[in-house]
Amino acid sequence: MIPGQSRMIVMFVGILQYARLQISSLELQSDAREIRLGLLLEIGGREIFDRVRIQPAVDIALETVRRRVDTGAYLNFSFTYEFQSTGTRCTPSSMVAPGIASDMFYRRGVRVFLGPGCSFQCKAVADLAAYWNVPVLSGASTSGDLDNKGQYTTLTRTAFLMGVMGHFSVALFRKWSWTRCSIIWDDVSVWKLITVSIRSRLEEANIYVHPVVLGLQESTQDALDAAARRGRVILVIAPVDVVRDIMIKAYQAGYTSGEYVFFSVHLINNRWRFGDSSWQRGDEFDIEAKRAFEALMTFRLHEPTSDEFQDFQKELELRRISGNVTVNENGDRDADYSLWDMTDTVNGDMSACA
């Protein structure tokens, strides 16, 4: 599995290649061939789009573009960038990022923005950028609200998109002719965003969804029982330790004998941010957890294996793409998802099965 810090940042090579295609919108003249970029990221927080994880990839991307300019592959122009922190947390208070972006645009001459990674902040910056007609290129900002290209006309996102995951879920349900499910979820942070996307897509496809919010239940056992009463297909969208706890309880309650199907979501294998998604912890519950995880399938981003990615990964690790970067008709990256299952029940190893 790819180390988590690179999973969300490798896209910046593709981002800067895309940025050069926007040169015409910047109205470059022969005497103004330096494009100033503004890097808007968190610093000192726990998000994947924190500066510590992103900036090394940006530096590599800039060097890549410069080499291609030198060889004549790109037009004769150059990039420089400056960084400004948008805080330490991704919160609904979105006034800091647009204020910084305005200062960069009017006082510093910035004409391309990289970030913010936080969806709340990105909405405000992308609104301004649409008015200015300058590109905003984000490696995160996965909220479905940002799909509206009628409003966010200059925004391109290269991370996984929540809407795509919802379509993936619908495809699985249709493949197996399922018409109802229960979703147990943690109603905070990324888990809420994932749940809203999957639930809305399933309901649009006329699939009944019974919601079970962890914070409204007395215990994870109560949440599990409530979900099991209303659906044989159960999605658990929560931190990895919660998923493991629910699966152990499901095994103990006899829910993993074949009558129920369980799914979890573990998009990025970043232990620092998302924890360890395996069943093994070295505790007294490992045996039960291993047996429970035989009944669990997991949504994950498709993992690249190309030589180009591996070379980039090695260079990035010395300094400090989740696959081929393609942009769809909506101006966002197309991301591939895979379904993981325990294919080796002896050793408890999970691998992609769809």
N, C-alpha and C positions, 0 to 999 in steps of 0.2 A: 504494500500500500504506500502511496506517495505521502511523504511527510506533510502534515497539515499546513505548515506555514507557506508552502509553495502552492498548495491547491488553489488558493484564492488570489495569488499574485502573479502567476505566470502569464496571465492574459495581457500584461502590459506590453509585451513585445508586439502582439497583434494590435493592441490599442494604438500605439504610436505609428504603426504602419497605416492604420485606418486614418489617423489624424492628418497624415500628409495628403489624403484624398480630399480633405476639407480646406486645403490651401486656397482654393478659389473663393471660398466664402470669407476668407480673411482679407481679400483684396490686396495681396502682396504686390508691391512695386519693386522695380529693379534695385532700389536702394533700401529696401526693408525686407530682407530675407531671413531675419532671425525671428523665430516664433517663441514667444514667452509663454511658458506653461505654469499654471498654478496647481500645486499638489496639496489637496485638502484631505487630511487624515487625522484620525485620533492618535493620541500619544499617551503611553502609560496605562492603557486600559487592557481589557481582556478580549477585544475583538480581533478577528482574523485580519481585518483591514487596518490594523494599527501600523504606524509608521515603521516600526522595527521590522515588520514582515514585508511591507510593500516597497519601501524605498530601494532596497538592493535590486529588486526586479526592475524598477524604473531606471536605475542606473545602467543595468545591462541592456535594457531596451533602447535607451538613448545611444549607447555605444554601437548597438546594432544598426540603428538608423544612420548614424554618422559614417559607419563603414560603407553602407550602401550608397550614401551620397558621394563619398570619395571615389567609389568605383563607377559612378554614373548611373546606378540603378534608379536613384531618385533625383528629383530636381535639386538644384543647388541652393539649399537652405540649411538652417541649423536650428536646433532646439536648445533653450536654456530653461531651467525651472527654479521656482522657489517654493518652499514649504511653509504652510501655516497650520497650526493645530486647531482642530474643531472641538477639542475637549478630550475627556477621558472615557466618556460613555456615550452610547447611542441612545438618545432619549427623544421623546416627542417634542421637546423644546427646540425649535429649529431656527432661532433668530441669529445664532452665532455664525453659522456657516455662510448664509447669504450676506451678512455684514462683511465678513472677511472677503468673500468673492467680489463684492462691490468695490472694496478698497483695492483689491488686486487689479480689477478691470480698469478703473478710472485713474488710479494713481501709479500703478506699476506696469500698465500696458499688457497685462495677461490676456491672451486670446484663445487659450485652450485650457480647460480645467480637467484634471485627473482627480476623481473623487467628487464628493464625499462617498464613503462606502456605506454609511448609515442611510437607510431609506428615508427617514424623517428629514434629515438634512439635505439629502439629494433632491427631494421634491422642490424645496425652496430655491436651491441653486439652479436646478434645471429650468424652473420658471423664468428666472432672470436671464439665463443663457439663451432661452428661446427668444426673448425680447431683443437681446444683443445680437442674436444670430451667430453664436460661437459654440463650438462643440463642448459637450460634457461627456467624459469617458469614465465610466465607473466599473470597477471590478467586482462590485457587490450590489447593494441597493436592489434586492431581489423582490421587493413588494410588487404585487400585481397592479397597484394603483399607477405605477410608472409605465405600464404597458400602453397608456394612452398617448400615441404619437401625435394626435391632433393638438395636444397641449404641450408635451415635452418633445418639441420638434427636432432638437439638436442633441438629444441624449442617446448614447449607445452604452449598453451594458453587456459585459462579457462573462459574467458569472452564471451559475445556474439560475433559472427563473422559476418562481413558484408556480406560475401558470402551466409550464411544461410538465412539472411534476404532477399537477392535477390531471392533465391529459393522459400521462402515463398510468395513473391509477385507474382512470376510466377504461383504458384499453385492457388492463388486467381483468377488471370486473366483467367486461364484455366477453373476454376470451373464455372465462369460466362460468359465464351466465349467472353471475351473482346479482342480486337485486336489492340487497340490504346489508348494512354493517353497523357496527358501533365504533366510535372513535374515543379513546381515552387520551386526553391531552393535558399538558401543562400550559396554562393560559398566560404565559409570559414570553417575552423575547421572540427568538426565531421559531420556537415551537408553536406559538400562536399564529405566526405568519404562515407556517407550513400547513397547519390545520385549516385555517381559513381557505387557503388555496385548494387543498384536496377536497374539503367538504363542499365548497361551492361548485367545483367541477363535477363531483359525483351527483349532487342534487340537480344540477343542470341536465345531467344525463338520466334523470328520473330514478336514481338509486337512493333508497331511503337511508338516512344517516341518523343514528341515535347518538347524541352528544353526551359525553361524560367528562366533566371538568374536574381534574384532580383536586383543585383547591376548594371545591364544594362538597367533597366527600370526607367522611370521617377518617378513612384510611385507604391505602392502595387496595386492600382486600375488598372493601366496599365498592370501590371504583370498578374493580374487576368483575365482581358479582353483578353490578348494575349493567355493565356492558354485555355480559354473557346472557343475561335474561332477555335482551332485545336483539341480539345478532350472533350468528355463528362465525362471522368474519369480524375480527377485532383488530383495529389499528391502534398502536400505542405510540403516541408522538410526544416524547418526553426525554429528559436526560438519560444517559446510558444506565446509570445506577438505578433509576426508577424503572426502566425497562427490565433490567435484570430482576429486580425485586418482584415486579408483577409476573414475570414469567416463572419464577420460582413458586409463587403462590398459585399460579395456574396449574403447575405440575402437581403441587400438593393437593389441589382441589379436584384433580382429575380432568381438567380442561384440555390437556395436551394429548389425550388418547386417540385423537383423530376426528372428533366431532366438531372441533373449532380450528380455525385458521388464524394465525397471528402474524401481523406485520409491524415492523418498526421502521424508523427513518434515521439513517446515519449518513448524512451527505458527505461529510469531510472527515477524514481520519486524522483529526487534530486532537491529540490527547490533552494538550494544554488547555484547549478551549472546550472540547466536547467530551473528553474522557475516553476510556477504553471500552470499545463496543463489544468485546468478547465476553463469553460466559465465565471465563477463568479469573478468579481473584486470589486464589490461594487460601480460601477460608473454608469453613465447614459446610458451606452450601454449594461448593463447586460441583459435586456429583449430581445434585438435583438440578443445578443450573444448566449443566451440559445436556442432561436429558430434556429439560424444558426447551432449550434452544433448538432441539431437533424439530420442534413445531413452529419455529419462528423464521420468517423470511424478512429480508431487510432491503429497503430502497437505498441505493447508493448512486453517486455519480459514476459514470463510466470511467474506467481507469485507462489512461493512455500507456502505450508500450513502445512508441516510436523512438528511434535513435535520436531524433531531434529533441524530443522532450527529455530523454535521459541525459543528453549533453547539457541542456539548460539546467536541469536539476542539479547536476554535479557542480556547475559553475555557481549556481545560487547558494549551494551549501558552503562553498569555499568563502563566499562573501558574508556571509552571515552567519501544457499549458494544459491545464486540465484537458488535454487533447487538442485536436485541430480547432482553431478559432474560425468559425464561419458566422456571418451576420445574416439574419433572416430579413424578410421583407418589412418587418416592423422596426428594423434598426437595432435589434438586440442579438446576442449570441444564441445560437442553437446549442443546447446541451443535451447529451445523451445520458439516460439513466439505465441502470441495470438492477436486476433483482437477485439478491444473494440468499443462498440457502445452505444448510449444513450438509454438504455433499460427502463428507467423511465423518461418519458417526462414531468411528473408533477413536480418532484423535480429536474430534470436535471441531474440525476445520470447516470454514465457510468459504464459498466461492460463488462467482456469478453463474446463474442458471438461466437467465433470460435478459 
